[in-house]
Amino acid sequence: MDDFEVLFVDDDLTLAEGYARVVRNQLHVRTHASDSFEESLVLVARNAIRVVVIDQRMPEITGTELMRRIHQLDQRVRVIILSGRAGESEIIEAYEDGVTKFLRKDSWRSTLVGTVQDQLLEYEAELTSSFNAEDVGKPLFEVRVGLPLLGERIAFYLLSREKLDDAFVSPSSWHSFGNIDAGVEKEITYEVEWKETEEEISKSSVTLGSEIGVTAGKLTKLASKLKADITESHEFKTVTERRSKTTARTKVSLPAEPSDPNQVHVAARSYEVAPVFFLVRSLLLSHCSTCQHKALVKIDSYIPSSRYASRQIDYLSDGSSPRVTLTGIHDVSA
């Protein structure tokens, strides 16, 4: 999953990439460009996007219709529509449907950057203006920056939490447990062991761990990324370890090589497994007790699911790209 704040959608990908590049360079924000409305909906569903800039006239969908679908996924997203030929009635309809700004394509160089910046600020202001510490209760955790007991106290409150993926597999986590060549039949054995370690540390971190579903030890590493100036360390008290293990044997085979040497066939096959996680995104609001400054913080947590994925990779005789097939997601036996 990518991590960006502003999305540009135009059926002309070169234009979308140009808009994204200019805004990224001038505002120093993370941007992404797409020429597919289907992809844009997936991106909005999977990312904490704040502003979407859409071309009004696209072959498969209008900008206003795409905006409606985006708001069905996330009503908070600010939508800016760019158009070169929109009439007055079309512009009025767009504003009535929820568009925050309607810009002319022929003047985008002078208006786009400032408008995106305004909408980013309005997004954050709208989200934080409704925040009231007395209403939301106790913070999930607090840190102190500066001198002990005298430094600024920053509290973090959970605003929202969503599951982005219930079967996330890191591309780098796959490992092979067996392989076979054409014309061979054999039995392969694989063993999957899942080790979960919980570390009880400070009370504040344990509280956040129970709230968002990550262990306290992993939370410490996550929390240290929230702000560059948060450097305080935690003292570990107890460590609890749980293990789950699965061992299985299976018979595998591949057809023999064909008599025709020019016929493309599977020359070899590799078998791999990898751990499966829940991917959860939490949106936090930080609140400084001294200066009253508020800011949004996003945490992506990879939560163990006690499952593993399996796949096979076929290597073809013509040397073309290997074929990768996901063969299943399985529970690890207790």
Secondary structure, DSSP 8 states (H G I E B T S, - for coil): ----SEEEE-SSHHHHHHHHHHHHHHH---EEEES-HHHHHHHHHHS---EEEEESB-SS-BHHHHHHHHHHH-TT-EEEEEESS--HHHHHHHHHHT-SEEEEGGGHHHHHHHHHHHHHHHHHHHHHHT--HHHH-S-SEEEEESSTTTSEEEEEEEEEEEEEEEEE--GGG-EEEEEEETT-EEEEEEEEEEEEEEEE--HHHHHHHHHHT--HHHHHHHHTTS-TT--------EEEEEEEEEEEEEEEE-----SSTTS--EEEEEEEEEEEEEEEEEEEEEEETTT--EEEEEEEEEEEEEEEEEEEEEEETT----EEEEEEEEE---
